[in-house]
């Protein structure tokens, strides 16, 4: 997806479409971390540790329950 920056006062802004915000569960009050390697701009939501541990536990549960099926699908 290509996007253009828009003028916002003395700055430029990047508008992120609602479907992408919904998919990533980002709202207006979600803190965002902005990084660059000098060539690429990376924007990612800052997730709290409680949420990350909940996601990790869910992934482990899925992997434990469906490991054999997932391996067969990967082949």
PDB file of N, CA, C and O in Angstrom:
ATOM      1  N   UNK A   1       0.838  -1.163   0.000  1.00  0.00           N
ATOM      2  CA  UNK A   1       0.000   0.000   0.000  1.00  0.00           C
ATOM      3  C   UNK A   1       0.888   1.232   0.000  1.00  0.00           C
ATOM      4  O   UNK A   1       1.823   1.335   0.794  1.00  0.00           O
ATOM      5  N   UNK A   2       0.596   2.144  -0.876  1.00  0.00           N
ATOM      6  CA  UNK A   2       1.339   3.406  -0.930  1.00  0.00           C
ATOM      7  C   UNK A   2       0.495   4.501  -0.320  1.00  0.00           C
ATOM      8  O   UNK A   2      -0.715   4.564  -0.537  1.00  0.00           O
ATOM      9  N   UNK A   3       1.144   5.369   0.450  1.00  0.00           N
ATOM     10  CA  UNK A   3       0.468   6.488   1.083  1.00  0.00           C
ATOM     11  C   UNK A   3       1.295   7.740   0.845  1.00  0.00           C
ATOM     12  O   UNK A   3       2.511   7.664   0.673  1.00  0.00           O
ATOM     13  N   UNK A   4       0.646   8.875   0.836  1.00  0.00           N
ATOM     14  CA  UNK A   4       1.335  10.160   0.763  1.00  0.00           C
ATOM     15  C   UNK A   4       1.165  10.880   2.087  1.00  0.00           C
ATOM     16  O   UNK A   4       0.132  10.757   2.744  1.00  0.00           O
ATOM     17  N   UNK A   5       2.183  11.630   2.474  1.00  0.00           N
ATOM     18  CA  UNK A   5       2.088  12.445   3.675  1.00  0.00           C
ATOM     19  C   UNK A   5       1.223  13.660   3.375  1.00  0.00           C
ATOM     20  O   UNK A   5       1.179  14.143   2.243  1.00  0.00           O
ATOM     21  N   UNK A   6       0.532  14.149   4.408  1.00  0.00           N
ATOM     22  CA  UNK A   6      -0.282  15.350   4.238  1.00  0.00           C
ATOM     23  C   UNK A   6       0.252  16.437   5.154  1.00  0.00           C
ATOM     24  O   UNK A   6       0.817  16.146   6.209  1.00  0.00           O
ATOM     25  N   UNK A   7       0.073  17.691   4.752  1.00  0.00           N
ATOM     26  CA  UNK A   7       0.525  18.833   5.534  1.00  0.00           C
ATOM     27  C   UNK A   7      -0.358  18.965   6.757  1.00  0.00           C
ATOM     28  O   UNK A   7      -1.584  18.923   6.651  1.00  0.00           O
ATOM     29  N   UNK A   8       0.269  19.127   7.935  1.00  0.00           N
ATOM     30  CA  UNK A   8      -0.454  19.301   9.193  1.00  0.00           C
ATOM     31  C   UNK A   8       0.283  20.386   9.982  1.00  0.00           C
ATOM     32  O   UNK A   8       1.209  20.091  10.738  1.00  0.00           O
ATOM     33  N   UNK A   9      -0.131  21.627   9.802  1.00  0.00           N
ATOM     34  CA  UNK A   9       0.592  22.740  10.410  1.00  0.00           C
ATOM     35  C   UNK A   9       1.964  22.858   9.774  1.00  0.00           C
ATOM     36  O   UNK A   9       2.084  22.938   8.551  1.00  0.00           O
ATOM     37  N   UNK A  10       3.005  22.871  10.607  1.00  0.00           N
ATOM     38  CA  UNK A  10       4.383  22.932  10.101  1.00  0.00           C
ATOM     39  C   UNK A  10       4.983  21.539   9.936  1.00  0.00           C
ATOM     40  O   UNK A  10       6.172  21.400   9.647  1.00  0.00           O
ATOM     41  N   UNK A  11       4.159  20.512  10.120  1.00  0.00           N
ATOM     42  CA  UNK A  11       4.640  19.137  10.054  1.00  0.00           C
ATOM     43  C   UNK A  11       3.959  18.389   8.922  1.00  0.00           C
ATOM     44  O   UNK A  11       3.128  18.943   8.202  1.00  0.00           O
ATOM     45  N   UNK A  12       4.323  17.128   8.777  1.00  0.00           N
ATOM     46  CA  UNK A  12       3.656  16.231   7.847  1.00  0.00           C
ATOM     47  C   UNK A  12       3.030  15.096   8.646  1.00  0.00           C
ATOM     48  O   UNK A  12       3.557  14.701   9.686  1.00  0.00           O
ATOM     49  N   UNK A  13       1.912  14.574   8.166  1.00  0.00           N
ATOM     50  CA  UNK A  13       1.209  13.508   8.880  1.00  0.00           C
ATOM     51  C   UNK A  13       0.961  12.343   7.938  1.00  0.00           C
ATOM     52  O   UNK A  13       0.802  12.519   6.730  1.00  0.00           O
ATOM     53  N   UNK A  14       0.932  11.160   8.512  1.00  0.00           N
ATOM     54  CA  UNK A  14       0.599   9.949   7.779  1.00  0.00           C
ATOM     55  C   UNK A  14      -0.763   9.482   8.274  1.00  0.00           C
ATOM     56  O   UNK A  14      -0.934   9.229   9.467  1.00  0.00           O
ATOM     57  N   UNK A  15      -1.724   9.365   7.382  1.00  0.00           N
ATOM     58  CA  UNK A  15      -3.060   8.906   7.747  1.00  0.00           C
ATOM     59  C   UNK A  15      -3.106   7.393   7.571  1.00  0.00           C
ATOM     60  O   UNK A  15      -2.811   6.868   6.498  1.00  0.00           O
ATOM     61  N   UNK A  16      -3.482   6.702   8.648  1.00  0.00           N
ATOM     62  CA  UNK A  16      -3.571   5.244   8.619  1.00  0.00           C
ATOM     63  C   UNK A  16      -5.044   4.871   8.510  1.00  0.00           C
ATOM     64  O   UNK A  16      -5.863   5.312   9.318  1.00  0.00           O
ATOM     65  N   UNK A  17      -5.378   4.063   7.517  1.00  0.00           N
ATOM     66  CA  UNK A  17      -6.769   3.691   7.260  1.00  0.00           C
ATOM     67  C   UNK A  17      -7.357   2.896   8.422  1.00  0.00           C
ATOM     68  O   UNK A  17      -6.654   2.135   9.086  1.00  0.00           O
ATOM     69  N   UNK A  18      -8.655   3.081   8.657  1.00  0.00           N
ATOM     70  CA  UNK A  18      -9.352   2.440   9.769  1.00  0.00           C
ATOM     71  C   UNK A  18      -9.244   0.916   9.756  1.00  0.00           C
ATOM     72  O   UNK A  18      -9.034   0.339  10.823  1.00  0.00           O
ATOM     73  N   UNK A  19      -9.373   0.226   8.619  1.00  0.00           N
ATOM     74  CA  UNK A  19      -9.231  -1.238   8.663  1.00  0.00           C
ATOM     75  C   UNK A  19      -7.878  -1.695   9.219  1.00  0.00           C
ATOM     76  O   UNK A  19      -7.802  -2.710   9.911  1.00  0.00           O
ATOM     77  N   UNK A  20      -6.828  -0.959   8.921  1.00  0.00           N
ATOM     78  CA  UNK A  20      -5.508  -1.309   9.442  1.00  0.00           C
ATOM     79  C   UNK A  20      -5.452  -1.046  10.934  1.00  0.00           C
ATOM     80  O   UNK A  20      -4.917  -1.855  11.691  1.00  0.00           O
ATOM     81  N   UNK A  21      -6.007   0.094  11.365  1.00  0.00           N
ATOM     82  CA  UNK A  21      -6.051   0.406  12.788  1.00  0.00           C
ATOM     83  C   UNK A  21      -6.844  -0.654  13.553  1.00  0.00           C
ATOM     84  O   UNK A  21      -6.435  -1.088  14.629  1.00  0.00           O
ATOM     85  N   UNK A  22      -7.977  -1.065  12.992  1.00  0.00           N
ATOM     86  CA  UNK A  22      -8.799  -2.099  13.631  1.00  0.00           C
ATOM     87  C   UNK A  22      -8.060  -3.422  13.718  1.00  0.00           C
ATOM     88  O   UNK A  22      -8.093  -4.086  14.754  1.00  0.00           O
ATOM     89  N   UNK A  23      -7.395  -3.807  12.644  1.00  0.00           N
ATOM     90  CA  UNK A  23      -6.674  -5.077  12.611  1.00  0.00           C
ATOM     91  C   UNK A  23      -5.576  -5.102  13.679  1.00  0.00           C
ATOM     92  O   UNK A  23      -5.359  -6.125  14.330  1.00  0.00           O
ATOM     93  N   UNK A  24      -4.890  -3.977  13.854  1.00  0.00           N
ATOM     94  CA  UNK A  24      -3.796  -3.894  14.818  1.00  0.00           C
ATOM     95  C   UNK A  24      -4.253  -3.462  16.203  1.00  0.00           C
ATOM     96  O   UNK A  24      -3.446  -3.340  17.125  1.00  0.00           O
ATOM     97  N   UNK A  25      -5.555  -3.231  16.342  1.00  0.00           N
ATOM     98  CA  UNK A  25      -6.141  -2.778  17.607  1.00  0.00           C
ATOM     99  C   UNK A  25      -5.458  -1.513  18.112  1.00  0.00           C
ATOM    100  O   UNK A  25      -5.035  -1.428  19.265  1.00  0.00           O
ATOM    101  N   UNK A  26      -5.363  -0.534  17.217  1.00  0.00           N
ATOM    102  CA  UNK A  26      -4.783   0.762  17.541  1.00  0.00           C
ATOM    103  C   UNK A  26      -5.909   1.785  17.569  1.00  0.00           C
ATOM    104  O   UNK A  26      -6.736   1.843  16.659  1.00  0.00           O
ATOM    105  N   UNK A  27      -5.930   2.591  18.626  1.00  0.00           N
ATOM    106  CA  UNK A  27      -6.900   3.675  18.719  1.00  0.00           C
ATOM    107  C   UNK A  27      -6.146   4.993  18.880  1.00  0.00           C
ATOM    108  O   UNK A  27      -4.915   5.011  18.902  1.00  0.00           O
ATOM    109  N   UNK A  28      -6.881   6.085  18.992  1.00  0.00           N
ATOM    110  CA  UNK A  28      -6.256   7.402  19.106  1.00  0.00           C
ATOM    111  C   UNK A  28      -5.380   7.515  20.358  1.00  0.00           C
ATOM    112  O   UNK A  28      -4.445   8.315  20.380  1.00  0.00           O
ATOM    113  N   UNK A  29      -5.667   6.732  21.393  1.00  0.00           N
ATOM    114  CA  UNK A  29      -4.882   6.821  22.625  1.00  0.00           C
ATOM    115  C   UNK A  29      -3.806   5.742  22.751  1.00  0.00           C
ATOM    116  O   UNK A  29      -3.167   5.631  23.798  1.00  0.00           O
ATOM    117  N   UNK A  30      -3.599   4.946  21.700  1.00  0.00           N
ATOM    118  CA  UNK A  30      -2.543   3.930  21.712  1.00  0.00           C
ATOM    119  C   UNK A  30      -1.196   4.604  21.473  1.00  0.00           C
ATOM    120  O   UNK A  30      -1.020   5.281  20.460  1.00  0.00           O
ATOM    121  N   UNK A  31      -0.239   4.430  22.395  1.00  0.00           N
ATOM    122  CA  UNK A  31       1.088   5.005  22.148  1.00  0.00           C
ATOM    123  C   UNK A  31       1.786   4.249  21.016  1.00  0.00           C
ATOM    124  O   UNK A  31       1.701   3.024  20.924  1.00  0.00           O
ATOM    125  N   UNK A  32       2.463   4.989  20.173  1.00  0.00           N
ATOM    126  CA  UNK A  32       3.174   4.397  19.041  1.00  0.00           C
ATOM    127  C   UNK A  32       4.669   4.647  19.195  1.00  0.00           C
ATOM    128  O   UNK A  32       5.099   5.714  19.633  1.00  0.00           O
ATOM    129  N   UNK A  33       5.441   3.648  18.827  1.00  0.00           N
ATOM    130  CA  UNK A  33       6.897   3.769  18.834  1.00  0.00           C
ATOM    131  C   UNK A  33       7.348   3.941  17.387  1.00  0.00           C
ATOM    132  O   UNK A  33       6.930   3.191  16.505  1.00  0.00           O
ATOM    133  N   UNK A  34       8.199   4.929  17.152  1.00  0.00           N
ATOM    134  CA  UNK A  34       8.698   5.198  15.800  1.00  0.00           C
ATOM    135  C   UNK A  34      10.200   4.951  15.796  1.00  0.00           C
ATOM    136  O   UNK A  34      10.940   5.540  16.584  1.00  0.00           O
ATOM    137  N   UNK A  35      10.642   4.073  14.899  1.00  0.00           N
ATOM    138  CA  UNK A  35      12.061   3.730  14.757  1.00  0.00           C
ATOM    139  C   UNK A  35      12.464   3.887  13.304  1.00  0.00           C
ATOM    140  O   UNK A  35      11.626   3.874  12.403  1.00  0.00           O
ATOM    141  N   UNK A  36      13.750   4.034  13.096  1.00  0.00           N
ATOM    142  CA  UNK A  36      14.288   4.042  11.740  1.00  0.00           C
ATOM    143  C   UNK A  36      15.671   3.418  11.756  1.00  0.00           C
ATOM    144  O   UNK A  36      16.402   3.481  12.745  1.00  0.00           O
ATOM    145  N   UNK A  37      16.003   2.814  10.627  1.00  0.00           N
ATOM    146  CA  UNK A  37      17.360   2.298  10.472  1.00  0.00           C
ATOM    147  C   UNK A  37      18.151   3.219   9.544  1.00  0.00           C
ATOM    148  O   UNK A  37      19.233   2.862   9.078  1.00  0.00           O
ATOM    149  N   UNK A  38      17.613   4.389   9.283  1.00  0.00           N
ATOM    150  CA  UNK A  38      18.242   5.347   8.393  1.00  0.00           C
ATOM    151  C   UNK A  38      17.682   5.272   6.989  1.00  0.00           C
ATOM    152  O   UNK A  38      17.931   6.159   6.172  1.00  0.00           O
ATOM    153  N   UNK A  39      16.931   4.224   6.697  1.00  0.00           N
ATOM    154  CA  UNK A  39      16.357   4.031   5.369  1.00  0.00           C
ATOM    155  C   UNK A  39      14.857   3.759   5.441  1.00  0.00           C
ATOM    156  O   UNK A  39      14.104   4.153   4.552  1.00  0.00           O
ATOM    157  N   UNK A  40      14.434   3.086   6.500  1.00  0.00           N
ATOM    158  CA  UNK A  40      13.049   2.647   6.644  1.00  0.00           C
ATOM    159  C   UNK A  40      12.458   3.251   7.910  1.00  0.00           C
ATOM    160  O   UNK A  40      13.121   3.318   8.946  1.00  0.00           O
ATOM    161  N   UNK A  41      11.215   3.685   7.818  1.00  0.00           N
ATOM    162  CA  UNK A  41      10.482   4.177   8.983  1.00  0.00           C
ATOM    163  C   UNK A  41       9.582   3.061   9.480  1.00  0.00           C
ATOM    164  O   UNK A  41       8.798   2.506   8.711  1.00  0.00           O
ATOM    165  N   UNK A  42       9.688   2.726  10.767  1.00  0.00           N
ATOM    166  CA  UNK A  42       8.875   1.658  11.349  1.00  0.00           C
ATOM    167  C   UNK A  42       8.020   2.242  12.464  1.00  0.00           C
ATOM    168  O   UNK A  42       8.537   2.865  13.391  1.00  0.00           O
ATOM    169  N   UNK A  43       6.717   2.040  12.371  1.00  0.00           N
ATOM    170  CA  UNK A  43       5.775   2.521  13.376  1.00  0.00           C
ATOM    171  C   UNK A  43       5.088   1.301  13.965  1.00  0.00           C
ATOM    172  O   UNK A  43       4.508   0.500  13.232  1.00  0.00           O
ATOM    173  N   UNK A  44       5.148   1.155  15.285  1.00  0.00           N
ATOM    174  CA  UNK A  44       4.518  -0.008  15.920  1.00  0.00           C
ATOM    175  C   UNK A  44       3.865   0.422  17.226  1.00  0.00           C
ATOM    176  O   UNK A  44       4.364   1.301  17.928  1.00  0.00           O
ATOM    177  N   UNK A  45       2.738  -0.213  17.538  1.00  0.00           N
ATOM    178  CA  UNK A  45       2.074   0.123  18.797  1.00  0.00           C
ATOM    179  C   UNK A  45       2.888  -0.377  19.986  1.00  0.00           C
ATOM    180  O   UNK A  45       3.511  -1.437  19.923  1.00  0.00           O
ATOM    181  N   UNK A  46       2.877   0.386  21.052  1.00  0.00           N
ATOM    182  CA  UNK A  46       3.534  -0.033  22.286  1.00  0.00           C
ATOM    183  C   UNK A  46       2.538  -0.895  23.041  1.00  0.00           C
ATOM    184  O   UNK A  46       1.452  -0.434  23.392  1.00  0.00           O
ATOM    185  N   UNK A  47       2.897  -2.122  23.288  1.00  0.00           N
ATOM    186  CA  UNK A  47       2.021  -3.072  23.973  1.00  0.00           C
ATOM    187  C   UNK A  47       2.493  -3.253  25.406  1.00  0.00           C
ATOM    188  O   UNK A  47       3.693  -3.335  25.667  1.00  0.00           O
ATOM    189  N   UNK A  48       1.562  -3.314  26.318  1.00  0.00           N
ATOM    190  CA  UNK A  48       1.947  -3.521  27.704  1.00  0.00           C
ATOM    191  C   UNK A  48       2.317  -4.982  27.951  1.00  0.00           C
ATOM    192  O   UNK A  48       1.924  -5.871  27.196  1.00  0.00           O
ATOM    193  N   UNK A  49       3.065  -5.212  28.999  1.00  0.00           N
ATOM    194  CA  UNK A  49       3.578  -6.557  29.286  1.00  0.00           C
ATOM    195  C   UNK A  49       2.454  -7.540  29.577  1.00  0.00           C
ATOM    196  O   UNK A  49       2.572  -8.718  29.240  1.00  0.00           O
ATOM    197  N   UNK A  50       1.372  -7.090  30.190  1.00  0.00           N
ATOM    198  CA  UNK A  50       0.251  -7.979  30.490  1.00  0.00           C
ATOM    199  C   UNK A  50      -0.352  -8.516  29.196  1.00  0.00           C
ATOM    200  O   UNK A  50      -0.651  -9.706  29.094  1.00  0.00           O
ATOM    201  N   UNK A  51      -0.529  -7.643  28.211  1.00  0.00           N
ATOM    202  CA  UNK A  51      -1.092  -8.063  26.935  1.00  0.00           C
ATOM    203  C   UNK A  51      -0.146  -9.027  26.226  1.00  0.00           C
ATOM    204  O   UNK A  51      -0.586 -10.037  25.676  1.00  0.00           O
ATOM    205  N   UNK A  52       1.153  -8.721  26.234  1.00  0.00           N
ATOM    206  CA  UNK A  52       2.127  -9.583  25.573  1.00  0.00           C
ATOM    207  C   UNK A  52       2.159 -10.968  26.209  1.00  0.00           C
ATOM    208  O   UNK A  52       2.253 -11.971  25.502  1.00  0.00           O
ATOM    209  N   UNK A  53       2.082 -11.032  27.531  1.00  0.00           N
ATOM    210  CA  UNK A  53       2.107 -12.345  28.178  1.00  0.00           C
ATOM    211  C   UNK A  53       0.821 -13.115  27.885  1.00  0.00           C
ATOM    212  O   UNK A  53       0.852 -14.341  27.776  1.00  0.00           O
ATOM    213  N   UNK A  54      -0.294 -12.427  27.757  1.00  0.00           N
ATOM    214  CA  UNK A  54      -1.564 -13.086  27.414  1.00  0.00           C
ATOM    215  C   UNK A  54      -1.495 -13.669  26.004  1.00  0.00           C
ATOM    216  O   UNK A  54      -1.945 -14.791  25.772  1.00  0.00           O
ATOM    217  N   UNK A  55      -0.934 -12.912  25.066  1.00  0.00           N
ATOM    218  CA  UNK A  55      -0.790 -13.392  23.685  1.00  0.00           C
ATOM    219  C   UNK A  55       0.164 -14.589  23.643  1.00  0.00           C
ATOM    220  O   UNK A  55      -0.103 -15.579  22.962  1.00  0.00           O
ATOM    221  N   UNK A  56       1.269 -14.492  24.372  1.00  0.00           N
ATOM    222  CA  UNK A  56       2.241 -15.591  24.406  1.00  0.00           C
ATOM    223  C   UNK A  56       1.609 -16.861  24.963  1.00  0.00           C
ATOM    224  O   UNK A  56       1.832 -17.951  24.436  1.00  0.00           O
ATOM    225  N   UNK A  57       0.816 -16.721  26.032  1.00  0.00           N
ATOM    226  CA  UNK A  57       0.149 -17.887  26.624  1.00  0.00           C
ATOM    227  C   UNK A  57      -0.839 -18.502  25.641  1.00  0.00           C
ATOM    228  O   UNK A  57      -0.951 -19.725  25.556  1.00  0.00           O
ATOM    229  N   UNK A  58      -1.555 -17.662  24.900  1.00  0.00           N
ATOM    230  CA  UNK A  58      -2.507 -18.167  23.905  1.00  0.00           C
ATOM    231  C   UNK A  58      -1.789 -18.927  22.797  1.00  0.00           C
ATOM    232  O   UNK A  58      -2.242 -19.992  22.379  1.00  0.00           O
ATOM    233  N   UNK A  59      -0.664 -18.379  22.318  1.00  0.00           N
ATOM    234  CA  UNK A  59       0.101 -19.052  21.273  1.00  0.00           C
ATOM    235  C   UNK A  59       0.642 -20.393  21.760  1.00  0.00           C
ATOM    236  O   UNK A  59       0.616 -21.377  21.020  1.00  0.00           O
ATOM    237  N   UNK A  60       1.128 -20.438  22.984  1.00  0.00           N
ATOM    238  CA  UNK A  60       1.636 -21.694  23.530  1.00  0.00           C
ATOM    239  C   UNK A  60       0.519 -22.734  23.635  1.00  0.00           C
ATOM    240  O   UNK A  60       0.729 -23.911  23.345  1.00  0.00           O
ATOM    241  N   UNK A  61      -0.655 -22.295  24.048  1.00  0.00           N
ATOM    242  CA  UNK A  61      -1.802 -23.200  24.164  1.00  0.00           C
ATOM    243  C   UNK A  61      -2.179 -23.765  22.790  1.00  0.00           C
ATOM    244  O   UNK A  61      -2.429 -24.962  22.647  1.00  0.00           O
ATOM    245  N   UNK A  62      -2.214 -22.890  21.791  1.00  0.00           N
ATOM    246  CA  UNK A  62      -2.549 -23.323  20.425  1.00  0.00           C
ATOM    247  C   UNK A  62      -1.490 -24.290  19.907  1.00  0.00           C
ATOM    248  O   UNK A  62      -1.817 -25.324  19.325  1.00  0.00           O
ATOM    249  N   UNK A  63      -0.221 -23.949  20.122  1.00  0.00           N
ATOM    250  CA  UNK A  63       0.865 -24.820  19.655  1.00  0.00           C
ATOM    251  C   UNK A  63       0.821 -26.173  20.340  1.00  0.00           C
ATOM    252  O   UNK A  63       1.036 -27.198  19.694  1.00  0.00           O
ATOM    253  N   UNK A  64       0.547 -26.192  21.635  1.00  0.00           N
ATOM    254  CA  UNK A  64       0.467 -27.466  22.355  1.00  0.00           C
ATOM    255  C   UNK A  64      -0.710 -28.305  21.876  1.00  0.00           C
ATOM    256  O   UNK A  64      -0.603 -29.522  21.727  1.00  0.00           O
ATOM    257  N   UNK A  65      -1.822 -27.642  21.640  1.00  0.00           N
ATOM    258  CA  UNK A  65      -3.041 -28.362  21.269  1.00  0.00           C
ATOM    259  C   UNK A  65      -3.015 -28.829  19.817  1.00  0.00           C
ATOM    260  O   UNK A  65      -3.526 -29.905  19.506  1.00  0.00           O
ATOM    261  N   UNK A  66      -2.428 -28.037  18.931  1.00  0.00           N
ATOM    262  CA  UNK A  66      -2.507 -28.333  17.505  1.00  0.00           C
ATOM    263  C   UNK A  66      -1.149 -28.519  16.841  1.00  0.00           C
ATOM    264  O   UNK A  66      -1.043 -28.367  15.624  1.00  0.00           O
ATOM    265  N   UNK A  67      -0.122 -28.839  17.592  1.00  0.00           N
ATOM    266  CA  UNK A  67       1.240 -28.951  17.056  1.00  0.00           C
ATOM    267  C   UNK A  67       1.323 -29.915  15.876  1.00  0.00           C
ATOM    268  O   UNK A  67       1.924 -29.587  14.853  1.00  0.00           O
ATOM    269  N   UNK A  68       0.730 -31.094  16.005  1.00  0.00           N
ATOM    270  CA  UNK A  68       0.797 -32.081  14.933  1.00  0.00           C
ATOM    271  C   UNK A  68       0.097 -31.580  13.674  1.00  0.00           C
ATOM    272  O   UNK A  68       0.619 -31.715  12.567  1.00  0.00           O
ATOM    273  N   UNK A  69      -1.082 -31.004  13.854  1.00  0.00           N
ATOM    274  CA  UNK A  69      -1.832 -30.478  12.690  1.00  0.00           C
ATOM    275  C   UNK A  69      -1.078 -29.352  12.013  1.00  0.00           C
ATOM    276  O   UNK A  69      -1.032 -29.284  10.785  1.00  0.00           O
ATOM    277  N   UNK A  70      -0.484 -28.464  12.806  1.00  0.00           N
ATOM    278  CA  UNK A  70       0.264 -27.343  12.241  1.00  0.00           C
ATOM    279  C   UNK A  70       1.485 -27.841  11.477  1.00  0.00           C
ATOM    280  O   UNK A  70       1.815 -27.299  10.422  1.00  0.00           O
ATOM    281  N   UNK A  71       2.160 -28.864  11.995  1.00  0.00           N
ATOM    282  CA  UNK A  71       3.320 -29.429  11.294  1.00  0.00           C
ATOM    283  C   UNK A  71       2.907 -30.022   9.951  1.00  0.00           C
ATOM    284  O   UNK A  71       3.587 -29.834   8.942  1.00  0.00           O
ATOM    285  N   UNK A  72       1.787 -30.739   9.950  1.00  0.00           N
ATOM    286  CA  UNK A  72       1.304 -31.332   8.671  1.00  0.00           C
ATOM    287  C   UNK A  72       0.943 -30.245   7.669  1.00  0.00           C
ATOM    288  O   UNK A  72       1.219 -30.383   6.477  1.00  0.00           O
ATOM    289  N   UNK A  73       0.328 -29.165   8.142  1.00  0.00           N
ATOM    290  CA  UNK A  73      -0.043 -28.071   7.249  1.00  0.00           C
ATOM    291  C   UNK A  73       1.186 -27.386   6.657  1.00  0.00           C
ATOM    292  O   UNK A  73       1.159 -26.907   5.523  1.00  0.00           O
ATOM    293  N   UNK A  74       2.256 -27.346   7.437  1.00  0.00           N
ATOM    294  CA  UNK A  74       3.483 -26.678   7.000  1.00  0.00           C
ATOM    295  C   UNK A  74       4.226 -27.491   5.944  1.00  0.00           C
ATOM    296  O   UNK A  74       5.058 -26.944   5.221  1.00  0.00           O
ATOM    297  N   UNK A  75       3.938 -28.782   5.846  1.00  0.00           N
ATOM    298  CA  UNK A  75       4.666 -29.636   4.884  1.00  0.00           C
ATOM    299  C   UNK A  75       4.146 -29.478   3.478  1.00  0.00           C
ATOM    300  O   UNK A  75       4.648 -30.123   2.558  1.00  0.00           O
TER     301      UNK A  75
END
